[in-house]
């Protein structure tokens, strides 16, 4: 089972990047971000705007979780 976390660091850059997206992509992108940061669950989609944004956030989340 993947480690579940109770919190994570949310950077201003995450919000800024998500806010630039059209609204139809924002919610799914935020869900991907939270699911990965809290539960270690990666999106099942193989492509798309939301997956691309997730991949850009992932290294920051991983680095933060290692601290």
Backbone as XML, in Angstrom:
<?xml version="1.0"?>
<chain id="A" units="angstrom">
  <residue number="1" name="UNK">
    <atom name="N" x="0.845" y="-1.196" z="0.000"/>
    <atom name="CA" x="0.000" y="0.000" z="0.000"/>
    <atom name="C" x="0.881" y="1.248" z="0.000"/>
  </residue>
  <residue number="2" name="UNK">
    <atom name="N" x="0.491" y="2.234" z="-0.752"/>
    <atom name="CA" x="1.239" y="3.484" z="-0.821"/>
    <atom name="C" x="1.053" y="4.271" z="0.468"/>
  </residue>
  <residue number="3" name="UNK">
    <atom name="N" x="2.071" y="5.044" z="0.796"/>
    <atom name="CA" x="2.003" y="5.861" z="2.005"/>
    <atom name="C" x="0.959" y="6.956" z="1.835"/>
  </residue>
  <residue number="4" name="UNK">
    <atom name="N" x="0.090" y="7.066" z="2.815"/>
    <atom name="CA" x="-0.887" y="8.149" z="2.816"/>
    <atom name="C" x="-0.365" y="9.273" z="3.701"/>
  </residue>
  <residue number="5" name="UNK">
    <atom name="N" x="-0.525" y="10.480" z="3.228"/>
    <atom name="CA" x="-0.062" y="11.647" z="3.972"/>
    <atom name="C" x="-1.277" y="12.447" z="4.420"/>
  </residue>
  <residue number="6" name="UNK">
    <atom name="N" x="-1.101" y="13.193" z="5.469"/>
    <atom name="CA" x="-2.165" y="14.055" z="5.984"/>
    <atom name="C" x="-2.049" y="15.481" z="5.449"/>
  </residue>
  <residue number="7" name="UNK">
    <atom name="N" x="-0.896" y="15.826" z="4.875"/>
    <atom name="CA" x="-0.702" y="17.187" z="4.368"/>
    <atom name="C" x="0.376" y="17.185" z="3.301"/>
  </residue>
  <residue number="8" name="UNK">
    <atom name="N" x="0.493" y="18.299" z="2.613"/>
    <atom name="CA" x="1.563" y="18.478" z="1.643"/>
    <atom name="C" x="1.791" y="19.963" z="1.434"/>
  </residue>
  <residue number="9" name="UNK">
    <atom name="N" x="2.971" y="20.284" z="0.913"/>
    <atom name="CA" x="3.302" y="21.673" z="0.623"/>
    <atom name="C" x="2.641" y="22.050" z="-0.703"/>
  </residue>
  <residue number="10" name="UNK">
    <atom name="N" x="1.905" y="23.137" z="-0.673"/>
    <atom name="CA" x="1.247" y="23.625" z="-1.882"/>
    <atom name="C" x="1.917" y="24.949" z="-2.265"/>
  </residue>
  <residue number="11" name="UNK">
    <atom name="N" x="2.612" y="24.947" z="-3.370"/>
    <atom name="CA" x="3.353" y="26.120" z="-3.804"/>
    <atom name="C" x="2.461" y="27.095" z="-4.567"/>
  </residue>
  <residue number="12" name="UNK">
    <atom name="N" x="2.774" y="28.378" z="-4.441"/>
    <atom name="CA" x="2.056" y="29.413" z="-5.181"/>
    <atom name="C" x="2.116" y="29.128" z="-6.688"/>
  </residue>
  <residue number="13" name="UNK">
    <atom name="N" x="3.230" y="28.594" z="-7.136"/>
    <atom name="CA" x="3.381" y="28.265" z="-8.554"/>
    <atom name="C" x="2.368" y="27.237" z="-9.038"/>
  </residue>
  <residue number="14" name="UNK">
    <atom name="N" x="1.962" y="26.305" z="-8.154"/>
    <atom name="CA" x="0.920" y="25.355" z="-8.523"/>
    <atom name="C" x="-0.363" y="26.111" z="-8.851"/>
  </residue>
  <residue number="15" name="UNK">
    <atom name="N" x="-0.740" y="27.002" z="-7.948"/>
    <atom name="CA" x="-1.975" y="27.765" z="-8.154"/>
    <atom name="C" x="-1.881" y="28.625" z="-9.410"/>
  </residue>
  <residue number="16" name="UNK">
    <atom name="N" x="-0.749" y="29.292" z="-9.568"/>
    <atom name="CA" x="-0.577" y="30.164" z="-10.732"/>
    <atom name="C" x="-0.682" y="29.385" z="-12.032"/>
  </residue>
  <residue number="17" name="UNK">
    <atom name="N" x="-0.070" y="28.200" z="-12.069"/>
    <atom name="CA" x="-0.111" y="27.378" z="-13.281"/>
    <atom name="C" x="-1.529" y="26.877" z="-13.561"/>
  </residue>
  <residue number="18" name="UNK">
    <atom name="N" x="-2.215" y="26.416" z="-12.521"/>
    <atom name="CA" x="-3.579" y="25.909" z="-12.701"/>
    <atom name="C" x="-4.515" y="27.033" z="-13.132"/>
  </residue>
  <residue number="19" name="UNK">
    <atom name="N" x="-4.340" y="28.219" z="-12.578"/>
    <atom name="CA" x="-5.211" y="29.351" z="-12.923"/>
    <atom name="C" x="-5.070" y="29.790" z="-14.376"/>
  </residue>
  <residue number="20" name="UNK">
    <atom name="N" x="-3.957" y="29.505" z="-14.993"/>
    <atom name="CA" x="-3.757" y="29.862" z="-16.404"/>
    <atom name="C" x="-4.555" y="28.933" z="-17.326"/>
  </residue>
  <residue number="21" name="UNK">
    <atom name="N" x="-4.815" y="27.716" z="-16.842"/>
    <atom name="CA" x="-5.549" y="26.745" z="-17.655"/>
    <atom name="C" x="-6.994" y="27.184" z="-17.879"/>
  </residue>
  <residue number="22" name="UNK">
    <atom name="N" x="-7.586" y="26.767" z="-18.994"/>
    <atom name="CA" x="-9.031" y="26.959" z="-19.142"/>
    <atom name="C" x="-9.748" y="26.227" z="-17.999"/>
  </residue>
  <residue number="23" name="UNK">
    <atom name="N" x="-10.876" y="26.745" z="-17.585"/>
    <atom name="CA" x="-11.591" y="26.195" z="-16.431"/>
    <atom name="C" x="-11.892" y="24.707" z="-16.555"/>
  </residue>
  <residue number="24" name="UNK">
    <atom name="N" x="-12.134" y="24.221" z="-17.756"/>
    <atom name="CA" x="-12.487" y="22.808" z="-17.897"/>
    <atom name="C" x="-11.339" y="21.864" z="-17.540"/>
  </residue>
  <residue number="25" name="UNK">
    <atom name="N" x="-10.108" y="22.375" z="-17.421"/>
    <atom name="CA" x="-8.963" y="21.551" z="-17.048"/>
    <atom name="C" x="-8.546" y="21.744" z="-15.586"/>
  </residue>
  <residue number="26" name="UNK">
    <atom name="N" x="-9.007" y="22.792" z="-14.963"/>
    <atom name="CA" x="-8.511" y="23.137" z="-13.634"/>
    <atom name="C" x="-8.853" y="22.112" z="-12.565"/>
  </residue>
  <residue number="27" name="UNK">
    <atom name="N" x="-10.089" y="21.688" z="-12.481"/>
    <atom name="CA" x="-10.499" y="20.777" z="-11.416"/>
    <atom name="C" x="-9.772" y="19.437" z="-11.503"/>
  </residue>
  <residue number="28" name="UNK">
    <atom name="N" x="-9.711" y="18.879" z="-12.685"/>
    <atom name="CA" x="-9.049" y="17.585" z="-12.845"/>
    <atom name="C" x="-7.563" y="17.696" z="-12.517"/>
  </residue>
  <residue number="29" name="UNK">
    <atom name="N" x="-6.941" y="18.800" z="-12.911"/>
    <atom name="CA" x="-5.535" y="19.014" z="-12.603"/>
    <atom name="C" x="-5.320" y="19.088" z="-11.098"/>
  </residue>
  <residue number="30" name="UNK">
    <atom name="N" x="-6.180" y="19.801" z="-10.389"/>
    <atom name="CA" x="-6.071" y="19.894" z="-8.936"/>
    <atom name="C" x="-6.285" y="18.530" z="-8.280"/>
  </residue>
  <residue number="31" name="UNK">
    <atom name="N" x="-7.218" y="17.755" z="-8.792"/>
    <atom name="CA" x="-7.442" y="16.407" z="-8.235"/>
    <atom name="C" x="-6.209" y="15.538" z="-8.434"/>
  </residue>
  <residue number="32" name="UNK">
    <atom name="N" x="-5.594" y="15.599" z="-9.607"/>
    <atom name="CA" x="-4.364" y="14.843" z="-9.846"/>
    <atom name="C" x="-3.289" y="15.249" z="-8.854"/>
  </residue>
  <residue number="33" name="UNK">
    <atom name="N" x="-3.133" y="16.536" z="-8.669"/>
    <atom name="CA" x="-2.128" y="17.061" z="-7.750"/>
    <atom name="C" x="-2.371" y="16.561" z="-6.324"/>
  </residue>
  <residue number="34" name="UNK">
    <atom name="N" x="-3.591" y="16.693" z="-5.838"/>
    <atom name="CA" x="-3.914" y="16.283" z="-4.466"/>
    <atom name="C" x="-3.838" y="14.771" z="-4.293"/>
  </residue>
  <residue number="35" name="UNK">
    <atom name="N" x="-4.343" y="14.002" z="-5.263"/>
    <atom name="CA" x="-4.303" y="12.545" z="-5.156"/>
    <atom name="C" x="-2.871" y="12.037" z="-5.080"/>
  </residue>
  <residue number="36" name="UNK">
    <atom name="N" x="-1.993" y="12.642" z="-5.857"/>
    <atom name="CA" x="-0.598" y="12.207" z="-5.827"/>
    <atom name="C" x="0.083" y="12.655" z="-4.537"/>
  </residue>
  <residue number="37" name="UNK">
    <atom name="N" x="-0.102" y="13.904" z="-4.158"/>
    <atom name="CA" x="0.572" y="14.431" z="-2.971"/>
    <atom name="C" x="0.119" y="13.731" z="-1.694"/>
  </residue>
  <residue number="38" name="UNK">
    <atom name="N" x="-1.143" y="13.382" z="-1.597"/>
    <atom name="CA" x="-1.669" y="12.789" z="-0.366"/>
    <atom name="C" x="-1.667" y="11.262" z="-0.367"/>
  </residue>
  <residue number="39" name="UNK">
    <atom name="N" x="-1.900" y="10.651" z="-1.518"/>
    <atom name="CA" x="-2.044" y="9.194" z="-1.568"/>
    <atom name="C" x="-1.022" y="8.484" z="-2.452"/>
  </residue>
  <residue number="40" name="UNK">
    <atom name="N" x="-0.204" y="9.251" z="-3.189"/>
    <atom name="CA" x="0.766" y="8.632" z="-4.084"/>
    <atom name="C" x="0.143" y="8.037" z="-5.329"/>
  </residue>
  <residue number="41" name="UNK">
    <atom name="N" x="-1.091" y="8.434" z="-5.635"/>
    <atom name="CA" x="-1.814" y="7.898" z="-6.792"/>
    <atom name="C" x="-1.539" y="8.746" z="-8.023"/>
  </residue>
  <residue number="42" name="UNK">
    <atom name="N" x="-0.998" y="8.114" z="-9.049"/>
    <atom name="CA" x="-0.730" y="8.827" z="-10.298"/>
    <atom name="C" x="-1.930" y="8.700" z="-11.225"/>
  </residue>
  <residue number="43" name="UNK">
    <atom name="N" x="-2.153" y="9.706" z="-12.071"/>
    <atom name="CA" x="-3.280" y="9.648" z="-13.006"/>
    <atom name="C" x="-3.127" y="8.481" z="-13.977"/>
  </residue>
  <residue number="44" name="UNK">
    <atom name="N" x="-4.250" y="7.878" z="-14.319"/>
    <atom name="CA" x="-4.232" y="6.760" z="-15.257"/>
    <atom name="C" x="-4.192" y="7.219" z="-16.709"/>
  </residue>
  <residue number="45" name="UNK">
    <atom name="N" x="-4.615" y="8.445" z="-16.956"/>
    <atom name="CA" x="-4.576" y="8.971" z="-18.330"/>
    <atom name="C" x="-3.143" y="8.975" z="-18.826"/>
  </residue>
  <residue number="46" name="UNK">
    <atom name="N" x="-2.968" y="8.730" z="-20.109"/>
    <atom name="CA" x="-1.630" y="8.713" z="-20.667"/>
    <atom name="C" x="-1.224" y="10.034" z="-21.283"/>
  </residue>
  <residue number="47" name="UNK">
    <atom name="N" x="-2.186" y="10.889" z="-21.568"/>
    <atom name="CA" x="-1.849" y="12.180" z="-22.150"/>
    <atom name="C" x="-2.941" y="13.180" z="-21.805"/>
  </residue>
  <residue number="48" name="UNK">
    <atom name="N" x="-2.780" y="14.378" z="-22.249"/>
    <atom name="CA" x="-3.748" y="15.429" z="-21.988"/>
    <atom name="C" x="-3.118" y="16.569" z="-21.202"/>
  </residue>
  <residue number="49" name="UNK">
    <atom name="N" x="-3.793" y="17.664" z="-21.200"/>
    <atom name="CA" x="-3.316" y="18.867" z="-20.521"/>
    <atom name="C" x="-3.127" y="18.596" z="-19.031"/>
  </residue>
  <residue number="50" name="UNK">
    <atom name="N" x="-4.099" y="17.920" z="-18.426"/>
    <atom name="CA" x="-4.038" y="17.669" z="-16.996"/>
    <atom name="C" x="-2.836" y="16.795" z="-16.638"/>
  </residue>
  <residue number="51" name="UNK">
    <atom name="N" x="-2.573" y="15.782" z="-17.435"/>
    <atom name="CA" x="-1.423" y="14.900" z="-17.192"/>
    <atom name="C" x="-0.117" y="15.669" z="-17.372"/>
  </residue>
  <residue number="52" name="UNK">
    <atom name="N" x="-0.058" y="16.534" z="-18.363"/>
    <atom name="CA" x="1.142" y="17.337" z="-18.581"/>
    <atom name="C" x="1.408" y="18.245" z="-17.380"/>
  </residue>
  <residue number="53" name="UNK">
    <atom name="N" x="0.373" y="18.850" z="-16.858"/>
    <atom name="CA" x="0.536" y="19.706" z="-15.674"/>
    <atom name="C" x="0.975" y="18.864" z="-14.481"/>
  </residue>
  <residue number="54" name="UNK">
    <atom name="N" x="0.361" y="17.719" z="-14.294"/>
    <atom name="CA" x="0.746" y="16.833" z="-13.197"/>
    <atom name="C" x="2.227" y="16.491" z="-13.279"/>
  </residue>
  <residue number="55" name="UNK">
    <atom name="N" x="2.695" y="16.142" z="-14.468"/>
    <atom name="CA" x="4.099" y="15.775" z="-14.631"/>
    <atom name="C" x="5.039" y="16.923" z="-14.290"/>
  </residue>
  <residue number="56" name="UNK">
    <atom name="N" x="4.594" y="18.152" z="-14.498"/>
    <atom name="CA" x="5.435" y="19.288" z="-14.131"/>
    <atom name="C" x="5.447" y="19.523" z="-12.614"/>
  </residue>
  <residue number="57" name="UNK">
    <atom name="N" x="4.372" y="19.156" z="-11.923"/>
    <atom name="CA" x="4.298" y="19.311" z="-10.463"/>
    <atom name="C" x="4.996" y="18.168" z="-9.722"/>
  </residue>
  <residue number="58" name="UNK">
    <atom name="N" x="5.010" y="17.000" z="-10.309"/>
    <atom name="CA" x="5.452" y="15.784" z="-9.631"/>
    <atom name="C" x="6.848" y="15.906" z="-8.996"/>
  </residue>
  <residue number="59" name="UNK">
    <atom name="N" x="7.874" y="16.407" z="-9.686"/>
    <atom name="CA" x="9.195" y="16.498" z="-9.060"/>
    <atom name="C" x="9.215" y="17.390" z="-7.816"/>
  </residue>
  <residue number="60" name="UNK">
    <atom name="N" x="8.440" y="18.450" z="-7.825"/>
    <atom name="CA" x="8.374" y="19.333" z="-6.648"/>
    <atom name="C" x="7.703" y="18.631" z="-5.473"/>
  </residue>
  <residue number="61" name="UNK">
    <atom name="N" x="6.658" y="17.892" z="-5.752"/>
    <atom name="CA" x="5.965" y="17.149" z="-4.696"/>
    <atom name="C" x="6.908" y="16.084" z="-4.130"/>
  </residue>
  <residue number="62" name="UNK">
    <atom name="N" x="7.588" y="15.368" z="-4.997"/>
    <atom name="CA" x="8.504" y="14.328" z="-4.547"/>
    <atom name="C" x="9.631" y="14.915" z="-3.688"/>
  </residue>
  <residue number="63" name="UNK">
    <atom name="N" x="10.193" y="16.018" z="-4.115"/>
    <atom name="CA" x="11.261" y="16.655" z="-3.342"/>
    <atom name="C" x="10.758" y="17.131" z="-1.987"/>
  </residue>
  <residue number="64" name="UNK">
    <atom name="N" x="9.581" y="17.685" z="-1.954"/>
    <atom name="CA" x="9.006" y="18.157" z="-0.708"/>
    <atom name="C" x="8.730" y="16.997" z="0.244"/>
  </residue>
  <residue number="65" name="UNK">
    <atom name="N" x="8.262" y="15.883" z="-0.275"/>
    <atom name="CA" x="7.950" y="14.717" z="0.557"/>
    <atom name="C" x="9.206" y="14.061" z="1.126"/>
  </residue>
  <residue number="66" name="UNK">
    <atom name="N" x="10.346" y="14.269" z="0.491"/>
    <atom name="CA" x="11.588" y="13.668" z="0.978"/>
    <atom name="C" x="12.168" y="14.441" z="2.163"/>
  </residue>
  <residue number="67" name="UNK">
    <atom name="N" x="11.725" y="15.665" z="2.350"/>
    <atom name="CA" x="12.254" y="16.495" z="3.452"/>
    <atom name="C" x="11.703" y="16.051" z="4.772"/>
  </residue>
</chain>
